Amino acid sequence: MRRTLILYAVVAALGGLLFGFDTAVVNGALQFFRDYLQLQPDSFMEGWVVASALLGCIVGAGFIGPFGDRYGRRNMLRVMALLILISAVGTGLATNVKFFVGMRILGGIGVGGASVLSPMYISEIAPAKMRGRLAVTFQLAIVVGILLAFFSDYLLIHTGENNWRWMFIVEGVPAAIFFFSLFFVARSPRWLVKNGNTEEARAVIASLNGEADPGQIVGEIRASLDADVISHMKYLFRKPYLRLVIIGMTIGMFSQFTGINVIMYYSSKIFLAAGFSTESSVLQTVIIGATNLLFTLLAMAVIDRLGRKKMLLAGSLLITLFLGLFAWFFLAGVEGVVLLILLVLFVASFAFSQGAVVWVLLSEMFPNNIRARANSLGSLSVWVFCFLTTLFFPLVVGLFAGPDGSGNGVGYILGFYALVTFGSFFFYKKYLFETRGKTLEELEKDALA
């Protein structure tokens, strides 16, 4: 039973691997397709081409909730995998900016939808005592995808003038694996109960959790459902649900104002500004990706013991410290290994806290009645702020650039993120409730109390 449960979680988490790969592949490819597409460095167009996929993520995350409720988490994940596959090949074959951007947006829709459905599916199949660790497999898959993208970019850097095309096309391999693997997993038992398939739901619960009473769990799920609330979006913006929706969207916002995706998209650019060579700057991104993976594994091992809230509180203080120091040293003109060490420590702090916890929280904090739609709004917040920070980063860097292209834009931006992250500590302390070790139905009682 545990093998089956882990298998289902790993398959669903492949959506996270594609999320990470799609997020990071543009990092190493940027300086090569920028020349091909004739984009001006540190321009709005450079930011737009990089951030265009995130516009698709906003669409995918914003609209997937009702479709996930109607057609099921598993079936819609298949559609998302297909969109990412088409995008990977199409982006690699692009011959102009419009087609390139269109393909990136298409893939973004798939990534945005998967960012909602994959962790939610894992939370809905997992027993309470394992839910944190299993849900973190989604974040683990994200960082594996990031590391794979960084590493494949590095391996393909010397494959000629079309190297950037192969960097994008290679994403089609995990996308195809994800698509076909989804034909071998069961449907979510909570979605099945919502749609009246109680016998199939009992069978799925029995196959995944031998310690549970399937009849009791189905009864608890049924008791938590309200057909009117499930059918109408208006209830998301009324008591008692509005407070939870606002908390979820604020969590999503703070996760992006750490600056993590600026690092994941533009670390090569940041390392160039910090005095590293072109090839060395791409190699540094592999170090960043490896750090991300290591500390996500550590978070996965302890999340069900330490709890989500403690990890977020500790992480917000460490992120503030290391990001603030990076900004200070950068503005002071320090170059080289000191900045690399501070970025590595920042990424480690993020991976152990917000990186591991945010997607877990969004997948488990909402009641059964509104989970898909409210999770969609929380993920939408992640992608909206990711889009804005990614779009305007090169523009702000360019505003502070001198005649030789150097400047302090990177330092000012990361210093701003350090201040916002420090503010998030007080928000988490006041408004978050601990979700560790409770069933989704027990959490619902706590959340609505």
N, C-alpha and C positions, 0 to 999 in steps of 0.2 A: 504493500500500500504506500509506504513512504517513497519507494522508488518511483511509483506512478505519479505521486504528488510532486516530487522533485522534477520529473520529466516534464509534466505539464507547466510547471513554473519556469523551467528553463526555456521551453518553446515560446511561451508568452514573452519572456524577457528578451528574446531575439529582437523584438520591437525596440527595446532599449539599445541593443547593439547597433541597429540601423540609425537610431536617433543620434548616438555618439559618433558613428562613422560619418554621417551626413553633416553633422555639426563641425567636425574637425578636418575633413578632407580638404576643405577650401583653404585651410591655413597654409599648408605646404604648396598648394597649387597656385595660390594667389599671384605670386610674382611672375609666374609663367603665362597664365591665361590673361593677366592684366596687359602684358605686352601684345599678345595675339589680338585681344579685343580693343586695343589702343585706348586704355583707360588711363587717365591722369592720376598719378599717386596722390594720396591725401586729398581726394576730391569727393564730392557728393556722389558722383557716379560710381566710384570705387566702393563706397559704403553701400550704395543701393544694390550693386551686383552681388556683393557678399551677403547682404541682409535679405535679399529677395526670397530666399528659401524660408526665412522666418515669417514673411508675410503669408506664405502657404501654411506654415505651422499655426499661425493665428486662425486662419480659416478652418483648418482641420480640427484644432482643439475646440474652437468655438461652436462648431456645428455637429460634432460627432456624437454628443450626448444623446439626443433624441434618436439618432440612427442606431446607436448601441442598444438603447432600450427596445427599439422596434425589431431589429433584425438579429440582435445578439452580439455579445462581445467577440466571440470567435469568428463569426462570419464577416463582421466589419474589419477585423484584423487582417483577414485574407485580402480584402479590397485594399487596405492600406499597404500591404506588402507588395501588391501588384503595381500600385502607383509609384512606390519607391524604385522598383525594378525598372519600370519604363523611364523614370527620371534619370537613373544612373547611366543608362545607355544613351539616352537622348542628350544629356549634358555633355557627355564625352564626345558626341558626334556634332556638337553645335558649331556653326560657322559664322554666327553673328550674335550680337548682344541680346536681341529680342528673343531668339530661340533659346539661348543659354538661360536667360532669366525665366522664360516660360517653363522650361524643364525643371529648373530649381524650385520654382513655386509649386509645381505638380508634386515633386518629391517632398516638399515641405508640408503639403496637405497630408500626405501619408505619415510623415514623422509626427506631426501635431496630433493626428487621430490616434496613432499608436501610443503617444505619451499619456493619453487619457485611458485608453482601453487596456493596455498591457498590465500596468500596476493594479488597476481595478479588478481585472480578471484574477490576478494572483491573490489579491486580498479576499476575494469572494470564494476561492476554493480552499484557502489555507485554514487549518486549525488555529485557534487563538494563540497557543503557546509557541507556534512556529511562524506566525504571520509576519512579524518584523523581519526575521532572517530571510524568509522567502520573498517578501516584497522588496527587500534590498537587492535581490538578484536583478531587478530591473535597473537599479543604479549601477550595480556591478557590471551589467551588460553594457550600459552607457559608456563607462570608463574603458572597458575592453574595446568597444567600438572606436573610441577616441584614440586609444593606443594603437590599434590596428591601422587606423587612418594615418596617424603620424608616421608609423613605421613603414607602411606601404608608400607614402609620399617620399620618405627618405630613400627607399630602395629603388623607386622609379625616377629619381631626380636626374639620373644620367642616361635616360632612354631616348634622348633626342628632343627635337622641338615639339613633338606631340606628347611629351611626358605627362602634361596636365590632363590630357584626354584619358590616358590609362588610369590616372589617379581617381577619376570619377567612375569610369566603366567598371573597375574592380568591385565597386559597391554592389553591383548586380548579383554577385555570387552569394553573399549572405541574404540578400533580398529574396532570391529564388529558394534558398534553403528554408527561410522563414515561411514563405507561402506554402510550400509543400508539407512542412512539418505541422501546420495548423489543421491538416486533415486527420491527424492522429491524436487530437486532444478532445476531451469532453466539453460540453457547454457548461457555463457557470450555473451552479445549483440555485443561486439566488435569482438569476435571470429566469431560470426554468420555473421556479415557484411563481414569480410575477406573471408568467405567461400561462399558468395553469397546468404545467407538465410536472406534477408533483411526484409521480412514480419514477420518472427519469431522474428527477432531483434526488430522490432517496437513494437511487442506485449509484449516482455519482458520489454522494456523500459517503456511502458505505465503502466505495472503492478507494476513497482518498483518506478516510479517517476511521480506522477500526475501533477507536475508543469512544466514538460518538454514537448517540442514538439518533439515527436518521429521521425517525418520526418526530422526535422532540425538536430537532433543529428546524425541520420543515414547519412545524407548528409555530415556533418562535418567529421565523421569517414571515409566515402568513399574518401573524398578529401585528407585525410591524408595518404592514402595507396598508396604504389608503389609496384606493383607486382614483379618487378625485385629485389628490395631490400628485400622483404619478402622471396624470393626464394633462396637467396644466402648469405652464412655466410660472404663472403669476405667484404661486406659493413660495417660490424661491426668494421672493422679495418681500415676504411677510413674516411676522413672528410665527413660530419660533425659529424658522430656518434662516432668516436674513442675517442674523448675527454670525452664524456659522459660515455663510457664503462670504461675508466681508472678511472674516478671519482667514479663510482659505485664499482669497484673492490677495490679501496683504502679505501672507506667507510667500505666495508666488512672486510678488513685487520685490520683497526683500531678498529673495534668493538671487535675483538678477542684479540688484544693486550691490552685491559683493564684487561685481566685475568679473565673475568667473568666465562668462562666455566671451568677454572681450579678450581674456587671456587665451581661451581655446581657439578663437578665430584669428587673433592677431599676435600671438606670442612670437612668431617669426619676425614680424614687424617691430615688436617691442625689443627683441633681442638685438636686431640690427641697430636700433636707436641706442642700445646699451653698449655698443662697441663690438659685437660679435660679427664674424663674417657670414655670408649668405648660407654656405653649407653648414657651418657651425650652428647658425640660428635655427635651421631645420632640425639638427640633431638635438638641440636643447629641448625642442618640443617633445621629443621622445622621452627625455628625462621627466618632463612635466607629466606626460601620460602615464609613465611607470609609477610615479609617485601617487597619482590619482588612483591607480589600480590598487596599490599596496594598502593605502589607508581606507579605501572602500572595503577591502577584505577585512581589515581590522574592525571597522564599524559594523560590518555584517556579523562578526563574532560576538559583539557585546550589546547590540541594540535592544535585544529582548531582556537583558539584565540591567543595563543602565537606564533605559527609557528614552523616549524621544525628546522630552523637554530638556533634560539635563544636557544632552548632547548638543542641542541647539544653543543653549545658554553659554556653554563652554566654548563652542565653536565661534559664536559671534564675537567674543572677546579676543580670541586668538587671531581671527581674521582681521579684526581692527588693528591689532598690534603689528602683524607682519605686513599688511597692506600699507599701513601708515608709515612704517619704517622704509618700505620700498619707495613710496612717494617722496619721503624726506631725502633719502640718499640720491634718488634720481635728480631731484631739483637742486641738490648740492653739487651735481656734476660727477658723482661717483659712477664708474663703469665696471663692467666685467663680472667676476665670479660672485661678488657680494650680492649683486642684484639677482643673479640666478638662485643663490641660496635662499634669499627672501621670498622669491616667487615659489620655489619648491615648498617652503614652509607654509606659505599662504594656501597653496593647492592642497597640501596635506591637511590643513585645518578645515578647509571647505569640504574635502572628501569625507572626513570623519564626522562632520556635523550636518550642515545643510544639504550637501550632496547626497548623503545616505538617507536623511530623514524626510526631506520635503515631499518626495514622491510617495513615500510610505504614508505620511500624514494625509495627503490629499486623497489617497485611495481608501482610507479607513475612517476618516473623521466625520463623514456625512451619513445620515440615515439612509436606509434602504429606499425609501420613497423618492429621494432626490439625488442618490449617489452619482448616477451617470451624468446628470445635467449640472450638478454643483461641482463635481470633479472637473467637468468640462470648463466651467468658469474659472476655477483655480488654475488649471493648466493654461487657459487662455491668458490669464494675468502673467504667467511665466513667459509666454511667447511674446506678448505685447511689449513687455519691458526688455526682453532679450532683443527684439527687433529694433527698438528705439536706441538702446545702448550700442548695438552693433552698427546701425546705420550712421549714427552721428560721431562715432569714435574717430574715424579718419578725418572727418571735417574739423572736429575740435583740435586734433593734433595739428592739422594744417594751419589753423588760425594762429597757433603759437609758434609756428615754424619761422626760422630766420631765413635770410637769403640763401644760405648753404643747405637748407632743408632740416637743420637741427632745431630743437626747441624743447620746451618744457611741458607740452600738452599731455604727454603720458603721465607725468608726475602729478599734474593738477587733477586729471580725471581719476586716477587711482586714489589720490588723497580724498577726493569727494566721496568715493565709494567707501573708504574707511570710516568716514564720519556717519554715513547713512547706516552702515552695518552696526556701528556702536549704538545708534538709536534703536535698531531692531532688538537688541538685548532687552530693553525695557518693555517692548511690546510682547515678546515671548514670555517674559516673566509674569506679566499681568493677565494675558488673555489665553494662553495655551493650557489645555488640560491633558493629562497623561493618558495615552491610549494603550500602553503596554499590558499584555496578558489578559485582555478582555475580548469576548466575542464581539462581532460587529453589532449584534442586537443589544448587548450590554452597554457598549459605547453609545448607542443611540439614546438610551435612557439618561446617561450622564450628560451628553451634549445638549439635550432638550430640557434638562432639569432647570 
